[in-house]
Amino acid sequence: MELFEKEVKRLNEDQKFTAFMSDEEEAEKLRKTLISEAKTEGIKSEKIKIAKNMLENNMSKEVISKITGLSIAEIEALK
């Protein structure tokens, strides 16, 4: 899924690709991109909340990383 997202973003930024799009298609592309980014940010925000709660309950950084998918560095920055 991550690879697909990267490819879509690359195409969205490619002037040769976007030149063939109508105004409606361009607007729809922008809307979908904004929705996708908002979802990604929301998920990241929830992972951070969960990690903070886990830290407050003295769970190890390694376990928190496995459960949330956050890196050890990201978890350490939450302190």
C-alpha positions as CSV (number, residue, x, y, z in Angstrom):
1,M,0.0,0.0,0.0
2,E,2.8,2.4,0.9
3,L,4.5,1.7,-2.5
4,F,1.2,2.5,-4.2
5,E,0.8,5.8,-2.3
6,K,4.3,6.8,-3.3
7,E,3.6,6.1,-6.9
8,V,0.3,8.1,-6.9
9,K,2.1,11.0,-5.2
10,R,4.9,10.9,-7.8
11,L,2.3,10.9,-10.7
12,N,0.3,13.7,-9.0
13,E,3.5,15.9,-9.1
14,D,4.5,15.0,-12.6
15,Q,3.6,17.9,-14.9
16,K,3.4,15.7,-18.0
17,F,0.8,13.5,-16.3
18,T,-1.3,16.3,-14.8
19,A,-1.3,18.3,-18.1
20,F,-3.8,15.7,-19.5
21,M,-6.3,16.1,-16.7
22,S,-9.4,18.2,-16.9
23,D,-10.2,20.8,-14.3
24,E,-12.7,18.4,-12.7
25,E,-10.1,15.6,-12.7
26,E,-7.5,17.9,-11.1
27,A,-10.0,19.0,-8.4
28,E,-10.9,15.4,-7.7
29,K,-7.3,14.4,-7.5
30,L,-6.6,17.2,-5.0
31,R,-9.6,16.2,-2.9
32,K,-8.6,12.6,-2.8
33,T,-5.0,13.6,-1.9
34,L,-6.2,15.8,0.9
35,I,-8.4,13.1,2.3
36,S,-5.6,10.5,2.1
37,E,-3.2,12.9,3.9
38,A,-5.8,13.6,6.6
39,K,-6.4,9.9,7.2
40,T,-2.6,9.3,7.4
41,E,-2.2,12.1,9.9
42,G,-5.1,10.9,12.0
43,I,-3.7,7.4,12.2
44,K,-0.3,8.8,13.2
45,S,-1.9,10.9,15.8
46,E,-3.7,7.9,17.3
47,K,-0.5,5.9,17.4
48,I,1.2,8.7,19.3
49,K,-1.6,8.9,21.8
50,I,-1.4,5.1,22.3
51,A,2.4,5.2,22.7
52,K,2.2,8.0,25.3
53,N,-0.3,6.0,27.3
54,M,1.9,3.0,27.1
55,L,4.9,5.0,28.2
56,E,2.9,6.3,31.2
57,N,2.2,2.6,32.1
58,N,6.0,1.9,32.0
59,M,5.9,-0.4,29.0
60,S,9.2,-0.9,27.2
61,K,10.0,1.2,24.1
62,E,10.6,-2.0,22.1
63,V,7.1,-3.4,22.9
64,I,5.5,0.0,22.1
65,S,7.4,0.1,18.8
66,K,6.1,-3.4,17.9
67,I,2.5,-2.5,18.7
68,T,2.3,1.0,17.3
69,G,4.8,0.8,14.4
70,L,6.5,3.9,15.6
71,S,10.3,3.9,15.7
72,I,12.3,3.9,19.0
73,A,13.5,7.4,18.1
74,E,9.9,8.6,17.7
75,I,8.9,7.0,21.0
76,E,11.8,8.6,22.8
77,A,10.9,12.0,21.4
78,L,7.5,11.6,23.1
79,K,9.0,11.8,26.6
